Amino acid sequence: MYFIVVKFKTKPEYTEQFIELTTPFTQATRAEAGNLWFDWSRSVEDPSEFVLVEAFLDDDAAGTHVNSDHFKAGLEAMRPALVSTPKIVSRKVEGDSWGDMGELQID
């Protein structure tokens, strides 16, 4: 699967509405056949930083995503809200789901 984490730094005037601004992009991506998850979080240390954790089943699913109309529209919708270019980690990894954490088991 492709596992991707992206950090977005927002302008102060967009911070509180950023998730709402990304809702159409999020909903369309989650509806893609090859999308495994597409989850937003907000930094507890910097409220203007949003983190997107996403995963796609395979090369085809990742390619379909970045070539979709809603991908392009989503990036353009975000552009005016951002302070800087988002930071990304994108890797192809084994598996197709979250696994249990070995170091912390809960019975």
C-alpha positions in Angstrom: 0.0 0.0 0.0 1.0 3.6 -0.3 1.1 5.3 3.1 1.2 9.1 3.1 1.5 11.7 5.8 1.2 15.4 4.9 1.6 18.4 7.2 -0.3 21.6 6.2 0.4 25.0 7.9 -2.5 27.4 7.7 -2.8 31.2 7.7 -4.5 32.5 10.8 -7.6 33.7 9.0 -8.1 30.1 7.6 -7.2 28.0 10.5 -10.7 27.5 12.1 -12.3 26.8 8.7 -9.6 24.6 7.2 -11.3 21.2 7.8 -14.6 22.6 6.4 -12.6 23.9 3.4 -11.2 20.4 2.7 -14.5 18.5 3.2 -15.4 18.0 -0.5 -11.9 16.8 -1.2 -12.0 14.5 1.8 -15.4 13.0 1.0 -14.5 12.4 -2.7 -11.2 10.7 -1.8 -12.8 8.5 0.8 -15.2 7.3 -1.9 -12.4 6.2 -4.2 -12.3 2.4 -4.6 -8.6 2.1 -3.7 -8.6 4.5 -0.7 -7.9 2.7 2.6 -8.2 5.8 4.8 -8.0 9.5 4.7 -7.8 11.0 8.2 -7.2 14.6 9.3 -5.7 15.6 12.7 -4.7 18.8 14.2 -1.5 19.4 16.1 -1.9 19.8 19.8 1.2 22.0 19.9 0.4 24.2 16.9 -3.3 24.7 16.2 -2.5 26.0 12.7 -0.9 22.7 11.7 -3.1 20.0 10.2 -1.9 16.5 9.5 -3.4 14.2 6.9 -2.7 10.5 7.2 -3.8 8.6 4.1 -3.3 5.2 2.4 -4.1 3.7 -1.0 -4.3 0.0 -1.8 -1.7 0.0 -4.6 0.0 1.9 -7.5 -3.2 2.1 -9.5 -5.2 3.5 -6.6 -2.6 6.1 -5.8 -2.3 7.1 -9.5 -6.1 7.4 -9.8 -6.1 9.6 -6.8 -3.5 12.1 -7.9 -5.0 12.3 -11.4 -8.5 12.8 -10.2 -10.4 16.0 -10.7 -11.2 16.3 -7.0 -7.5 16.0 -6.2 -6.7 19.0 -8.3 -9.7 20.9 -7.0 -8.8 20.0 -3.4 -5.3 21.4 -3.8 -6.5 24.6 -5.4 -9.1 25.0 -2.6 -6.4 24.7 0.0 -3.8 26.9 -1.7 -5.1 30.3 -0.4 -5.3 28.9 3.1 -1.7 27.8 3.4 1.4 29.6 4.7 3.9 27.4 2.9 4.3 24.3 0.7 3.0 21.2 2.6 5.6 18.7 3.9 5.1 15.1 2.9 6.3 11.5 3.6 5.1 9.1 1.0 6.2 5.4 1.0 5.1 2.1 -0.4 4.9 -0.3 2.5 3.8 -3.9 3.2 0.2 -4.5 4.3 -3.2 -3.0 3.7 -4.4 -2.1 7.2 -3.3 -0.8 10.6 -1.6 -3.4 12.8 -1.4 -3.8 16.6 1.4 -2.0 18.4 3.7 -4.6 19.7 5.2 -2.5 22.5 1.9 -1.6 24.1 -0.7 -4.5 24.3 -4.0 -3.9 25.9 -6.0 -7.0 27.1 
